[in-house]
Amino acid sequence: MKKTKVVCSIGPSSNSMEVLREMIKKGMDVARFDLGMLPYSFCSETIDKIHKLEDELDCTVGILFENRGPELRLGTLSNGKIVLQEGDLVSITGDSVVGTKEKISLNYPNLLEDVKIGMELLFNSGRVRIKVQEKKEDALVGIVEEAGALFSHDSVHIPKLDYSLDYLSLKNKEDVLFAIEENVDFLALSFVRNSNDVLDVTDLLIEKGNDHIQLITKIENEFCLEDLEHIIELSDGLMIARGDLGVEMPIEKLPGIQKSVIAQIHQANKLGLISTEMLASMENQKRPTRAEVSDVYNAVMDMADAVCLGRETAVGKYPVISIETMVNIIEQAESEMDYDQILKEIRRNEKPDVTSSIAHAVVDISNRLEAKAIITATNSGYTAKKISRFRPSCPVIATSPEKDTVRSLVLHYGVIPKLSHQYDSTDEIVKHCGDIAKELLSLKKNDHFIITGGFPASLQNTNFMRVEEVI
């Protein structure tokens, strides 16, 4: 049973009941909706299907919205496409015009004020590069340094551009309000520049009285890395979005950045996700490349909480097979992890408190006994998150009477959240948690499992641990 979670982008290939059912069965933990690409009506209808399947399959599938952010895009192009040659001069305006080889437009009204001479505009995932040479009264003038094709409404990157527009522009604010309306579990923030952008969204959630949605900040530019400490502090988790990050920074730096950022996230006891092109070749074929297998394997070894599938499941031909393949790689990597060494490394930097100490002891004993499961009774989810941070070798079943708590745990490494009633005694906790473990796992005679929790519930912390053996 895998412990690293799988996040799947939803699109035309994956919005039917039949496909969604198989995706959940094969290991999809969280469904991801890109609000920059999908109509709101599509998202609402598909979420309704997922909730029906949750009841049918007795499971919890997290819902993650990804806002569009202050994203730069090309305007409409003549015939939808133009081809630029090296050395061509191109005028670039913030006004709405039909683009040609001589003049194109961007959806950015402050273009002339913010873009400086010498800056580069990157198109088509960085394949086409235009360097700004001159500023005129109504347009920038750039020279094509790397030739290629441009497509209508394609995304545009301008490294080092410090946007003067508010993060919560009209469309971006609408995305956040829609996430609140749907009461999704996670909101991934696109094209964040600094911690103030995260704070703006946090303030809006507070204003609207939503304390359920967890914020996952996408790391997509160098500005984020410069303010990483504060962004981690204000976020519930980070997603290393290697596609846009690899366009804005030298691509050879990505592996080191991934390892460094994941380590810092883990130290802060926050969620760490890795996305973009993990199994990209499976968009059109049934088998991944060897390099893609290594990529997923290394993401697990870096101790990411979750890995993401994008186009593979949104528009690809084989969404279900892609999930199955990713799960197989995850399980192989997890079977080769040195859990005792991981526990030692984490313990060195952990601040001592009652819950952390019990969580450490629980994981240490579970590893020593080769326990089949840890079952924790939790109201807030704090204990389950602490246990997850110590990376036990077995799954963690987290029971809670709070529906929001159950949904909040679906992205945490190794945690299987289950809704339960409020327990009235430690004996009831032990009995009910034991029953859940036997129901979910194929336990055999002499198998060990560990139960931990807090009683009475008013104490708000974990205060006992018990080792059980199947008779």
Sequence and secondary structure as in RCSB ss.txt:
>XXXX:A:sequence
MKKTKVVCSIGPSSNSMEVLREMIKKGMDVARFDLGMLPYSFCSETIDKIHKLEDELDCTVGILFENRGPELRLG
TLSNGKIVLQEGDLVSITGDSVVGTKEKISLNYPNLLEDVKIGMELLFNSGRVRIKVQEKKEDALVGIVEEAGAL
FSHDSVHIPKLDYSLDYLSLKNKEDVLFAIEENVDFLALSFVRNSNDVLDVTDLLIEKGNDHIQLITKIENEFCL
EDLEHIIELSDGLMIARGDLGVEMPIEKLPGIQKSVIAQIHQANKLGLISTEMLASMENQKRPTRAEVSDVYNAV
MDMADAVCLGRETAVGKYPVISIETMVNIIEQAESEMDYDQILKEIRRNEKPDVTSSIAHAVVDISNRLEAKAII
TATNSGYTAKKISRFRPSCPVIATSPEKDTVRSLVLHYGVIPKLSHQYDSTDEIVKHCGDIAKELLSLKKNDHFI
ITGGFPASLQNTNFMRVEEVI
>XXXX:A:secstr
   SEEEEE STTS SHHHHHHHHHHT  EEEEETTTS HHHHHHHHHHHHHHHHHHT   EEEEE   S EEB 
 BGGGEEEE TT EEEEESS   B SSEEEBS TTHHHH  TT EEEETTTTEEEEEEEE SS EEEEEEE EEE
ETT EEE TT    S SS HHHHHHHHHHHHHT SEEEETT  SHHHHHHHHHHHHHTT    EEEEEE SHHHH
HTHHHHHHH SEEEEEHHHHHHHS GGGHHHHHHHHHHHHHHTT EEEEESSTTGGGGTSSS  HHHHHHHHHHH
HTT SEEEE HHHHT S HHHHHHHHHHHHHHHHHT  HHHHHHHHHHT    HHHHHHHHHHHHHHHHT SEEE
EE SSSHHHHHHHHT  SS EEEEES HHHHHHTTTSTTEEEEE    SSHHHHHHHHHHHHHHHS   TT EEE
EEE SSGGG S  EEEEEE  
